[in-house]
């Protein structure tokens, strides 16, 4: 179960020096629900991540698994964080949520969140109790595997109700009614009956909808969706994506969508951040990245997507090799051992810097202008 914090909530210091009380009460929170996401145009992004680094320290080494990651998400927009398993996507998400145990993790950089009043909060400067006032309320997360994220000994209705108890201080009857309404909103039929079910009594698609309902119970300003359609068949996957887009429009929230599937990205994201071996190798608007990728890794990811029009006699395109072990990261460009465009004596020696051309995109490749 989610650890319960003081219902009164801690007092927080905003980055501009203003001290305020986070909204965790019942009546006032309900009255302000519509204003929760009311960030005026020009006030800046809901989330701004700058030079985020995450190291895991062991007795033998210090492994930097996230290295200088930067991006921003505007209100009502979706940024897709893309890459193979081991690229650092989930660790980046957990760092934003403040869910990495420190030590062994060491997190640095800036994670700035802007609330409905326009105040910025530097998450890395907040205590654990202060972060709990945000987590599940203003910022929420859908985890990869619902069967391991949901508590097997509590009904799904009670698990949604717990979020409302902690952050809204609702009475039991109010919480139950709100939990049933949320199950209906995420597309679960016979919601009142399903609220009394345990996770193992639901299908995989329904469990994922419950996870979405838990994450959105307090109508957050920012939702982090970590591989929310993994292991679901394509029909259910499409339904889940459509539900997420609909709820995002309804609530006006920003979303960080973590995935390894570039085919899904075109359906949900306004912009894309491509990660490889802990680093951002390319970023920009979704349509531009998909139509004219600049980094060989992005091109390889796109080439590996199966297509119905492909010749069935030809083998599927694959990226050779695997994501490197960062304890023994390759010299030069981290992608060069797998890159078909790598030049010996250059790509395996020089470390590419992130370049930002005038069109607003970024790319981390020594040869991108030549390709």
Phi, psi and omega in degrees: 000153178292130180299137182271132177261170175305127184293337177290333178083145178284159173274135185244149177255118179285161184294341178268008177092354180282134177259129181219168179256125179294148182281109174230358181283171185276289188298312181296321179297319180295321180294327183266007187304316181292332182273355185302322183257017187278069174267115185295147176305136180093351179283351178104173183291155173294317180232133176227117179253125182234121173049047180287128177232138175230124176243143171249122185260125177241177179292341184252334187200167172242113184259119177270102185266342171232125192230096173070038182282132179222136173190170179218152180231124178275161177303134177076002182252161178238129173250128177264128176258112193241146175162165177292167172301134182094003180278344179106010184294308183292324177296321176301316180297315181294326177295319178298320182281351182072033185253009176270128179290127181238120344292170013278347181282149172229118186248133179222171184107207180225134172233101186253127179243132181254124182274181185296335179276358180091001178282144176261142177237129177268101187302326183288351178262358182268151176283171179301315180295323178293320178294326179297331178292334177270318188293124182089347180249283180276332179232130184222166186218138170258122185272166189297310189242104184297328183294330178266347180267330178278147179279121186290344186256007177234146178293157181293329177296319178294327182288326173289321181298327182298322177300318182287330176294314184291315189258344183238348178057036179286154174284164188303313181296321178294319181296317180297315180298318180293323179295319179295318178299320180293321177298323176294320182294330180267010170088024177267120179288156181050054188301322181298320179286319181293334179298336180269001182275156174264157185308321184290347180271357182250155176287169179299319179295320179292321178298320179294324176294323176298317178299320177295318178299318177298317183293328186259004185303324181261012179050069185291160173282333182225129175242131173254118181250105184266101180048056188289349181245014179298137176071008175262148178290165191296328180293312179294322178302314179297320179296316180297316180297318179296320178296318180297317179295320179295315180293326177297315178297320182295319185264345180069028185270158170275153182220135170255114185253112184264126182202161171255359189254104179292339176294326178286326185304319182297339181275333191238335195257145173272328177216162187231139172238115182263124180248145173215127177050042174087356183240151172280121181258340177197147175207157179160182178301143186304310184301319181290319179296317183288327182274326182218070178295143182256333182268138179304329179292316178299318178299320181292321177298316180295320181293336183275357178285123178297142180234139181296332183276356184290153176293121183292342180279344182269141178293153177293145179284135179226155174271121182295151176077193181224166174300134186291151170289118185289350171290339178224055183297140180293151176290160179070219177290132183292341182267352190300326180297340182249000190269127179286347182255005184292142178249121181297139181088352177236296184292334180268006181237309184277137176271118182289140174267159176281122179255143181236089178298171186294346183277004175089356177272163174234152178209144182238079182206138180288333190246013190299330179288336183274340189272000000 
